[in-house]
Amino acid sequence: MKDTGVPIATIREIGNKITQLPADSSFHPQIVKIFKARNEAINSGVGFDWGTAEALAFATLIDEGNHVRLSGQDVERGTFSHRHAHVFYQDRDGHYCPINSAAKVDQDASRTFIASNSHLSEYAVLGFEFGYAQTDPNTLVLWEAQFGDFANGA
């Protein structure tokens, strides 16, 4: 059985990376507040929410040199606005992906985190993601169902 534990020092190091927004950019005040609370949880060990724990899990895999791909209708933000995998700049076009700050400087760009909002054609999306998952054993591929997706043909 593989040991999947991560030392607390590593959790704090990665956690501090993924909860810091670039100082040279402008983000919505509510996003700033969320990331400040996440950083406080990392450093105090108290007050972790689902989004913070999930981001840490994905970021530790990235830190270990794996690739993580998440797809679904609203995975960038998170169905219930919990994830914030992509945070959008307020001062220019584009977004920042905090989880990718866990990647090492010399790490292959294909060994990062991807959150890909997908359309609601479940057979097509699942077929694509299944194929994607087969290409590399060091890739975690996830599809997040949302609302009616649970009851349809997927």
C-alpha positions in Angstrom: 0.0 0.0 0.0 1.3 3.4 -1.0 1.7 6.0 1.8 -0.4 9.0 0.6 0.3 11.1 3.7 1.9 14.5 3.3 4.0 16.1 6.1 2.4 19.1 7.8 5.3 21.3 6.8 4.7 20.5 3.1 1.0 21.1 3.6 1.8 24.6 5.0 4.3 25.4 2.3 1.9 24.4 -0.5 -1.0 25.9 1.3 0.7 29.3 1.6 1.5 29.2 -2.2 -2.1 28.4 -3.3 -3.8 30.9 -1.0 -1.8 33.9 -2.1 -3.1 36.0 -4.9 -0.6 37.9 -7.1 0.0 41.3 -5.5 0.4 43.0 -8.9 -3.2 42.2 -9.9 -6.7 43.2 -8.9 -9.3 40.7 -7.9 -12.9 41.0 -6.7 -13.0 41.9 -3.0 -15.0 38.8 -2.1 -12.3 36.6 -3.8 -9.6 38.4 -1.8 -11.6 37.8 1.4 -12.0 34.1 0.6 -8.3 33.6 -0.1 -7.3 35.5 3.0 -9.6 33.1 5.1 -8.0 30.1 3.3 -4.5 31.4 4.2 -5.5 31.9 7.8 -6.9 28.3 7.9 -3.6 27.0 6.5 -1.5 28.8 9.1 -3.8 28.2 12.1 -5.0 24.7 11.3 -8.5 25.8 12.0 -11.4 26.7 9.7 -10.7 24.6 6.6 -13.6 24.6 4.1 -14.2 22.1 1.4 -12.6 24.3 -1.3 -9.4 24.7 0.7 -9.1 21.0 1.4 -9.8 20.1 -2.2 -7.2 22.6 -3.5 -4.6 21.2 -1.1 -5.3 17.7 -2.3 -4.9 18.7 -5.9 -1.9 20.9 -5.2 0.0 18.1 -3.4 -0.5 15.9 -6.4 0.9 18.7 -8.6 3.8 19.1 -6.2 4.6 15.4 -6.5 4.8 15.8 -10.3 1.4 14.5 -11.3 -1.2 16.0 -13.5 -4.8 16.8 -12.4 -7.7 17.5 -14.8 -11.2 18.4 -13.6 -14.1 18.9 -16.0 -17.7 19.6 -15.6 -20.3 22.3 -16.2 -19.0 24.9 -13.7 -15.7 23.5 -12.3 -13.6 26.6 -12.5 -15.8 28.4 -10.0 -17.3 25.4 -8.4 -21.0 24.5 -8.6 -21.7 26.1 -5.3 -19.0 28.8 -5.6 -16.7 26.9 -3.4 -13.7 26.0 -5.6 -12.3 29.2 -7.2 -9.9 27.1 -9.3 -9.7 30.1 -11.7 -9.9 33.6 -10.3 -10.5 36.3 -12.8 -8.6 39.5 -12.9 -10.5 42.8 -12.4 -7.8 44.9 -14.1 -7.3 42.9 -17.3 -8.6 40.0 -19.3 -7.7 36.5 -18.1 -7.5 34.5 -14.9 -5.1 33.1 -12.4 -5.0 29.5 -11.3 -3.8 29.4 -7.7 -3.3 25.6 -7.6 -0.7 25.8 -10.3 1.5 27.8 -8.0 2.3 24.4 -6.4 4.2 23.3 -9.5 8.0 23.4 -9.3 9.8 26.0 -11.4 11.3 23.4 -13.7 8.2 21.2 -13.8 6.8 20.1 -17.1 3.9 22.4 -18.0 1.8 19.3 -18.7 2.1 18.3 -15.1 -0.3 21.0 -13.8 -3.9 21.5 -12.8 -6.6 22.0 -15.4 -10.1 23.0 -14.6 -12.1 22.8 -17.8 -15.7 24.0 -17.9 -17.5 21.6 -20.2 -20.8 21.6 -22.1 -23.7 19.4 -21.1 -23.3 16.6 -23.5 -22.4 14.0 -20.8 -21.7 11.1 -23.2 -19.2 13.2 -25.2 -17.5 14.7 -22.1 -17.2 11.3 -20.4 -15.9 9.7 -23.5 -13.2 12.4 -23.9 -12.2 12.3 -20.3 -12.0 8.5 -20.3 -9.7 8.7 -23.3 -7.6 11.5 -21.6 -7.3 9.3 -18.5 -5.9 6.4 -20.5 -2.9 8.4 -21.9 -0.9 8.8 -18.7 -1.0 6.8 -15.5 0.2 9.8 -13.5 -2.9 11.8 -14.4 -5.9 12.1 -12.1 -8.9 12.8 -14.4 -12.2 13.8 -12.7 -15.6 14.7 -14.0 -17.9 16.6 -11.7 -21.6 16.1 -12.3 -24.0 19.0 -11.6 -27.6 19.1 -10.7 -29.6 17.1 -13.4 -26.5 15.3 -14.6 -27.1 12.7 -11.8 -30.4 11.7 -13.4 -29.6 11.7 -17.1 -27.9 9.1 -19.3 -24.3 9.9 -18.1 
